[in-house]
Amino acid sequence: MSNRFIKTLAGVLAILLAASCAMICVMALEPSGNGVKIRNWVTNDPDYSFSEAYKTSVWYENFSSLTLTENQRNNILRVAVSQLGYHEGDSAKDFDGMNRGGSNNYIEYARLIVPNYNENHYEWCACFVNWCLNQAGIDYAYGEIGCWKWVEWLKPNKMFQNSAAYKGSYTPQPADMIFFNWSNNNKGADHIGYVLYVTEDRVYTIEGNSKDEVGIRNYDINDPCIIGYGTPPYEEGSEVTIDFSYTDGLPVGKYVVHLANTSLTDAPAARKRIARMPLGACVTVTGTEGKYARVLYEDKEGYIPIESLCLMTPGHTAVFKAGDETVSRIVFTDGDEIAPPEVPAKEGYTGTWPAFEIVQDDFTVKAEYTPVEYTVTFTADGFVVGTAAFTVEDLSVTPPAVPDKPGYGGVWPSFTLGAADLTVEAEYFPLPETEPPTLSTDDAESSRGTDDTGHDSEGCSSSVQGFALLPLLGTAAAFRKKKRL
């Protein structure tokens, strides 16, 4: 084996080793989901985390509400949308994104990727693209902070498509990278962003460092300033890629307010403002009326123009019904908990919501009502005679016998059973007195006996007794006379 061959082989191995090291550096980009500290791709510092200023921002709050799914296109764009309205600042104190007049390229996104980036005042469009890739869990991406360097890496890896202005026939897809050259030539890239969606003649994008902020823009799809698209092989799984054009209507879910000076009003197109919406605020859309979305914002409910909103997290609807009545429609997204409304009262029943599982789809929960068991108590003179149970669905009750009471008759009064316990008191009434029977004259005579002498027994009466009977005899004589008539 010649020395020349050995030197050549050594050179090849060195090149391969260098390439291998380059790939290892690329792989150093690690995904960073919610609650996971990002690993800085330059210093490999596992403790590198968000700044305290950024943690106070609405953009950090939006980002923290996200949950990664199996569709990487959706993940990238949801991360990007969560940052809509973030503005660059003039110093580290502006990492909260609130300095609307900042112009010195101080941003949180660069802080997490390249040390001392902000102090060098680099333009940050590619840095934002990198940050979104990293937070979306894309661990194979190149990690370059220069636009043209991105193109130089994508092309040899067969991840680049020319635009229509440069003889390309590719239709860009959501989350594709989009590259611009403001000189309208294909000799370099001045700017980068993400494709949000495409219509027949326009491409809508989400970009960092566009007018010094994260914003939504749109261009003629044949515009020569667009040189091409980066097309990494994103995994999509079975989850449908979000249609940010809302072709089938505005879906329910969590949205970000991306236009300044947006008002929350009490009705569609109304002038009464409930609140002024801060840029980047997250609202929950529960429905639409014409060009307006019905939204929940903190403890307020109102309407916002649809054009001012961008979908961050698609939602689902849990419908709570009692009979045919819809009690509540609650919009929820992945990871949300649902607090059911109160069960409507129904006379004679107790109502509950059955146990339900929060599934990632629309679902309906129907109230269950159980009849209350009431008691009717029967009493007589204050003493309980008996009881009987009943419900509003079964009003059949058999009263017990009314207790006897000397000289009285007793009944249970009429009563009506309803949705309440009831006491029924027996009613007693006196029975009529029984008079002794009246004897006829014949009966009176036959009743008189004789003594042993054959005389009437009355003959033995004293004169006082005989006197006392005279009126009675007269009455009997008169009764007989009347009877003969």
Residue pairs with C-beta under 8 A, 6 or more apart in sequence:
25 41
25 143
26 140
26 141
26 142
26 143
27 139
27 140
28 39
28 41
28 44
28 143
29 41
29 130
29 133
29 134
29 138
29 139
29 140
29 141
29 143
30 38
30 39
30 41
30 134
30 139
31 134
31 135
31 136
31 137
31 138
31 139
32 38
32 39
32 134
32 135
32 137
33 68
33 135
33 137
34 63
34 64
34 66
34 67
34 68
37 46
37 47
37 48
37 49
38 48
38 49
38 112
38 134
38 135
39 45
39 46
39 48
40 48
40 112
40 113
40 114
40 115
41 113
41 134
41 143
42 113
42 114
42 115
43 115
48 112
50 60
50 108
50 112
51 92
51 95
51 108
51 111
53 92
53 93
53 94
53 95
53 96
53 108
54 60
54 95
54 96
54 97
54 108
56 96
57 86
57 96
57 97
57 98
57 280
58 278
58 280
58 281
58 282
59 82
59 83
59 85
59 86
59 97
59 108
59 280
61 282
62 82
62 83
62 256
62 280
62 282
62 312
63 79
63 82
63 83
63 135
65 82
65 254
65 282
65 313
65 335
66 75
66 78
66 79
66 82
66 312
66 313
67 334
67 335
68 75
68 136
68 137
69 75
69 237
69 239
69 334
70 235
70 236
70 237
70 238
70 239
71 234
71 235
71 236
71 237
71 239
71 240
71 241
72 136
72 137
72 138
72 175
72 234
72 235
72 236
73 173
73 174
73 175
73 234
73 236
73 241
73 242
74 175
74 239
74 241
74 242
75 136
75 137
76 132
76 133
76 136
76 138
76 175
76 194
76 234
77 174
77 175
77 194
77 196
77 206
77 242
77 244
78 136
78 242
78 312
78 313
79 132
79 135
79 136
80 128
80 132
80 194
80 206
80 214
81 206
81 256
81 310
81 311
81 312
82 256
82 312
83 97
83 128
83 208
83 214
83 280
84 206
84 214
84 215
84 216
84 256
84 257
84 258
84 279
84 280
84 310
85 97
85 213
85 214
85 215
85 256
85 257
85 258
85 260
85 279
85 280
86 97
86 107
86 108
86 213
86 214
86 280
87 97
87 98
87 99
87 100
87 102
87 212
87 213
88 94
88 97
88 99
88 102
88 103
88 104
88 105
88 106
88 107
88 124
88 209
88 212
88 213
89 95
89 96
89 97
89 98
89 99
89 102
89 104
89 106
89 107
90 99
90 102
90 103
90 104
90 106
91 104
91 106
92 106
92 118
94 102
94 106
95 106
95 107
95 108
95 111
97 107
97 108
97 280
102 212
103 212
104 121
105 118
105 121
105 122
105 123
105 124
105 209
106 118
107 118
107 124
107 127
107 128
107 208
109 124
109 127
109 128
109 130
109 131
109 208
110 117
110 118
110 122
110 124
110 127
110 145
111 117
111 118
112 131
112 134
113 127
113 130
113 131
113 134
113 143
113 145
114 127
114 145
117 124
117 127
117 145
122 145
123 209
124 208
124 209
125 147
125 191
125 192
125 193
125 207
125 208
125 209
125 210
126 144
126 145
126 146
126 147
126 149
126 150
126 192
127 145
127 208
128 207
128 208
128 209
128 214
129 150
129 177
129 192
129 193
129 194
129 208
130 141
130 143
130 144
130 145
132 194
133 141
133 143
134 141
134 143
138 232
138 234
140 232
141 232
142 149
142 150
142 153
142 154
144 150
144 153
147 179
147 189
147 190
147 191
147 192
148 188
148 189
150 177
150 179
150 189
150 192
150 230
151 160
151 179
151 189
151 227
151 228
151 230
154 160
154 177
154 230
154 231
154 232
159 230
159 231
159 232
159 233
160 228
160 229
160 230
160 231
161 168
161 170
161 172
161 228
161 229
161 231
162 168
162 170
162 186
162 227
162 228
163 170
163 221
163 226
163 227
163 228
163 229
164 221
164 222
164 226
165 222
165 223
165 224
165 225
165 226
165 227
166 186
166 224
166 227
166 228
168 228
170 229
170 231
171 198
172 178
172 195
172 198
172 203
172 229
173 195
173 198
173 231
173 241
174 195
174 196
174 197
174 241
174 242
174 244
175 194
175 195
175 234
175 241
176 194
176 195
176 229
176 230
176 231
177 192
177 193
177 194
177 195
177 229
177 230
177 231
177 232
178 192
178 193
178 194
178 195
178 203
178 205
178 226
178 228
178 229
178 230
179 189
179 191
179 192
179 226
179 227
179 228
179 229
179 230
180 189
180 190
180 191
180 192
180 193
180 225
180 226
180 227
181 187
181 188
181 189
181 190
181 225
181 227
182 190
182 191
182 225
183 190
184 224
184 225
185 224
186 227
186 228
189 227
191 207
191 209
191 210
192 207
192 230
193 205
193 206
193 207
193 208
193 210
193 217
194 205
194 206
194 207
195 203
195 204
195 205
195 229
196 204
196 205
196 206
196 216
196 244
197 204
197 243
197 244
197 245
198 204
198 221
199 245
201 220
201 221
201 222
202 218
202 219
202 220
202 221
203 218
203 219
203 221
203 226
204 216
204 217
204 218
204 244
204 245
205 216
205 217
205 218
205 219
206 214
206 215
206 216
206 217
206 310
207 214
207 215
207 217
208 214
210 217
215 258
216 258
216 310
219 225
219 226
242 311
242 314
244 310
244 311
246 306
246 311
249 288
250 285
250 288
250 293
250 306
250 309
251 285
251 311
251 314
251 315
252 284
252 285
252 286
252 287
252 314
252 315
252 316
252 317
252 331
253 284
253 285
253 311
253 312
253 313
253 314
253 315
253 331
253 333
254 282
254 283
254 284
254 285
254 311
254 312
254 313
254 315
254 333
255 282
255 283
255 284
255 285
255 293
255 295
255 309
255 310
255 311
255 312
256 280
256 281
256 282
256 309
256 310
256 312
257 277
257 278
257 279
257 280
257 281
257 282
257 283
257 304
257 308
257 309
258 279
258 280
258 308
258 309
258 310
259 279
259 307
259 308
260 279
261 276
262 276
262 277
262 304
262 305
262 308
263 273
263 274
263 275
263 276
263 277
263 304
264 273
264 274
264 275
264 276
264 277
264 295
264 297
264 300
264 302
264 303
264 304
265 271
265 272
265 273
265 274
265 302
265 303
265 304
266 272
266 274
266 302
266 303
267 302
267 303
268 289
268 290
268 291
268 292
268 303
269 290
269 292
270 303
274 300
274 302
275 297
275 300
275 302
277 283
277 297
277 304
277 308
281 297
282 312
283 295
283 296
283 297
283 304
283 309
284 295
284 296
284 297
284 315
284 331
285 293
285 294
285 295
285 309
285 315
285 331
286 294
286 295
286 296
286 329
286 331
287 293
287 294
288 294
288 306
289 303
291 305
291 306
291 307
292 303
292 304
292 305
292 306
293 303
293 304
293 305
293 306
293 309
294 301
294 302
294 303
295 301
295 302
295 303
295 304
295 309
296 331
313 333
313 334
314 333
315 331
315 332
315 333
316 331
316 332
316 333
316 359
316 360
316 361
316 362
316 363
317 329
317 330
317 331
317 332
317 362
318 329
318 330
318 332
318 338
318 356
318 358
318 362
318 363
318 364
318 365
319 326
319 328
319 329
319 362
319 363
319 364
319 365
320 326
320 327
320 328
320 329
320 330
320 340
320 341
320 353
320 364
320 365
320 367
321 327
321 364
321 365
321 366
321 367
322 343
322 344
322 346
322 351
322 366
322 367
323 367
325 344
327 341
327 343
327 344
327 367
328 340
328 341
330 338
330 339
330 340
332 338
332 358
334 360
336 358
337 358
338 358
340 353
340 365
343 351
343 352
343 353
343 367
344 351
344 367
345 351
346 369
347 392
347 419
348 371
348 372
348 391
348 392
348 393
348 418
348 419
349 369
349 370
349 371
349 372
349 392
350 369
350 370
350 372
351 367
351 368
351 369
351 370
352 367
352 368
352 370
353 365
353 367
353 368
354 365
354 366
354 368
356 363
356 365
371 391
371 392
371 393
371 394
372 391
372 392
372 419
373 389
373 390
373 391
374 389
374 390
374 391
374 417
374 419
374 420
374 421
374 422
375 387
375 388
375 389
375 390
375 421
375 422
376 387
376 388
376 390
376 397
376 415
376 417
376 421
376 422
376 423
376 424
377 384
377 386
377 387
377 421
377 422
377 423
377 424
378 384
378 385
378 386
378 387
378 388
378 399
378 400
378 412
378 423
378 424
378 426
379 385
379 423
379 424
379 425
379 426
380 402
380 403
380 405
380 410
380 425
380 426
380 428
381 405
381 426
385 400
385 402
385 403
385 426
386 399
386 400
388 397
388 398
388 399
390 396
390 397
390 417
392 418
392 419
395 417
397 417
399 412
399 424
402 410
402 411
402 412
402 426
403 410
403 426
404 410
405 428
407 430
407 431
408 428
408 429
408 430
408 431
409 428
409 429
409 431
410 426
410 427
410 428
410 429
411 426
411 427
411 429
412 424
412 426
412 427
413 424
413 425
413 427
415 422
415 424
439 447
440 479
441 476
441 479
441 480
441 483
444 476
448 456
448 457
448 458
449 457
450 456
450 457
451 457
451 460
458 466
458 469
461 469
